[in-house]
């Protein structure tokens, strides 16, 4: 019996190592109800960065062999933030010579023509940092927001707290999760650590919304959605209870959703 148990433990350890290797390789299957698609993931990693530390005024030039996850972790950022700040969509492909910002902004990453010398990476310093070193968040939004799910808010937004970058809305498994406004789905997958089954909708050049811990995702990347359209089923993927984790981001920066959602 003891030898059988040891064999089972060895097999489980081997399977876990194989799974971690697959995540770190940056590819996997993104499953959507009624449809499936294959694409690269932004991997979780063994020691994921919990909150980004933007380097205002700094950028890097992609070198051969680098990927989004590697550049992000080497610079103290989350892969999700780096992708959002540079408008890098699934399957998160970057290429040598491409310049990426290490801070939020309104412009996309700038590509460098092949065969031309790549510009040197800048560093974050007092001389290179802009006078304003933070994203100015507007008190009002040009997006017509609506609540993405019915239920009580059980956890609220807290600025600077990496575990409270949005609101948690309690509910029941399978309950509809709806788009908070018109937009296009820019991410639908489960490759981002801490969010479970996640959908991200881009509403315009400044505003994004994210819907995490779903039981199932009902939309594909690139799909246009309307306000109130069901995009997922509530669940507890990556969470201890059935709930929706909902974020609103302005130029990549998490903001308090309750500041923009209609009063209940």
N, C-alpha and C positions, 0 to 999 in steps of 0.2 A: 504493500500500500504506500509506504514511504517513497519508494522509487517512482511510483506512478505520479504521486504529488509533485516530486521534484521535476519529473519530465514535463508535467503540465505547467509548472512555474517557469521552466526554461523556455517552453514554447510561447507562453504569454509574453515573456520579456523580449524574445526575438521578434514577435509580431509587433510589439510596441515600438521597438527600435526601427523596424521596417517602416512603420507608419510615420514616425518622426522624420525619417530620411525622405519619404515622399513629400511631406510638407515642406521641408527645407529645400527640396529641389524645386519647389514653386509650381507644382502642377497637380491637378486632381480633377474630380468630376463635380460639376455644379448641377445639382438636381432641382428641377422645378416640376411641380405637379402637372401631369399631362404632357410634359415635354422635358427632355434632358439635353444638356449641351456640355461639351468638353472645353475646358479652358484653363489657363494658368491661375493659380491662387496667389494671393499675398500671404505667405506662410506665417504661422504663429511663431515658430522658433522656440528654443528651449528657455530663453530668458527674454521675453518680449518687453519692449519699452512700454511702460504704462501710460506715460503722458509725454507729449512732445515738448521740447525746449527750442522754439524757433530761433534761428540765427539770422537776425534781420540784416539785410544788405549782403548776405553771403550766398554763394551758389557753388555748385560742383559741376564738373564736366565728366560725363559717363566714360569710363574706361572699359576696354574689352574684358568680358567675363563678369561684369557687375550686373546686378539686378536691383529692382526697387527695394526689396527687403534688405539687402546688404548695405546699400547706400544709406537707407533710413537708420538702421541700427548703428552704423559707424558714426552717424552724426546726431545721435540722441533723439531720433524722431520715430514716430510710428509709421509703418508702411502706408497705412490709410491716409494719414495727414500728408505725407510726401506725394502720394498719388493725387489727392484732391487739390493740393496747392499748385500742382503742375498740370492739372487737367489730363491725367494719364488714365485712360479707361481700360476696362478689361479687353484683352488678356494681360495688361500691364507690361507691354513690350517697350523697352528703351534700347537705344543703340549708341555705340561709341561716338563721341563728339557732341552728343546732346547735352545742353546745359539745363540744370535743374535748380530751382530756387529752394532754399532751406527755410523758408518763411512764407506765411500767407500773402497772397496778392491777387490782383484781378487779371493778370496776364498769364498766358500759357507758357510752358517751357519752350525755349528757343532752340531750334535745331541748327547745327553747324554743317555747312556744305561739306560733303566728302572730299578729301584731298586737300583741305585747307587746314592750317594749324589751328588746333583748338585753343580757345582763350584760357588763360590761367585761372584756376579757381581762386575766388576771393575768400577772405576769412572775416569772421565777425569781430570787429574791433571798434574802439571809440571813434576812430577817424572815418571808418567806412559805414558805420551805422547811421541810418537816416535820423533826423531829429525826432520823428515820431516812431517809437519802437514797439507800438502795439496797434492792433487792428481797431479802428474806431467803429463801434457797433451802433447803428442807427436806432433811435427809440421807436421808430415805426418802420414797417416793411411794405414794399410794393407788391408783395405776394398776398393773395387772399387766403389766409390759413383757416383750416377747420380741424376739429379734433379727430385724430386717426382711429380712435376706438372708444367704446363706451366703458365706463368703469371709474373707480376712484383712483386718484393719484396717491400712490403709496411711498414714493420717494421723489424728491424735488431736485432741481438743478442747484449746484453749488460751484461758483467760479473757482477755478484752480484745483478742484478735487477731481482726479482722474476717474474715480468711481461714480461720479455724479455729473456727467456731461450732458444729461438730458433729464427726462422724467420717466418714471415707471408707472404704468397704468395697469391695475389689477383687472383680471377677467377670468374667463373660462376657456379651456382648451377647445380650439376650433372656432372661437369667436372671430367675427370678421375684423380684419385690419385694413383700413382704407387709406388711400392717398390723401395727404393733408392739403394738397393743391394740385393744379395741373402741372405736368412735367414729363420728363423722360427718364426711364429707369437706366441708371448708369452702373449699378451693381446689383446682382442677384446671386448670392452664393453663401457658403458657410466656411470660407477660408480665413476669416478675420477673427483672431482670438478674442474671446469675451463677449461676442455678439451673437453667437449661435447662427441660426438661419436668418440672414440679413438681407434687406432690400434698401437701396439708396436711390432717391429720386432727385434729379436736378431740375430746379424750377426756372432758373435763369442763370446768368453769369455769376451772380453773387450768392444765391440761396440754394441750399441742399436740405433734404430731410432724410433721416435714417430710421429704420424700423427693425428692431432686433428681437431675438429670442423666439422667433416664430416656429410654429409646428410645421408649416409648409409655406412655400413661396409660390404664388400664382402668376407671376410675371417674369418675362425674360429681359435681359439687358438690351437696350435700344428700343424698347416698347414705349409708346406714348400712353400716358394714363391721364384720367380726368379726376378732378377733386371728388372725393367720395367713392371712387371706384375701389372695389376690394382688390387688394394686391397680395394678401397673405392671410394665413390662419394663425391666430394667437396660440402660443405654446410656451414651453419652458426650455427650449434648446439653449444650453449655456447658462441656465438660471435655476434657482431653487424652487420657483413657483410659476404658475401660469401667469404671464404678464406680457405687456409690450414695453420695450425700452424705446423711447422716441426722442430723437435729437433734431434740432434745427441748427444749421451751421451757416454763418455769414463769412464769405471769403475763406472758408476752411476753419473758422474759429467757432467752437461750440458756444451757443447763446442760450439764455433761459427761454424754453418754449412757451412758458406761461405768460411771458411778456408780449407774445405775438398771437397766441391762440385766443379765440373769443372767450369772454367770461361765461362761466357756467352758472 
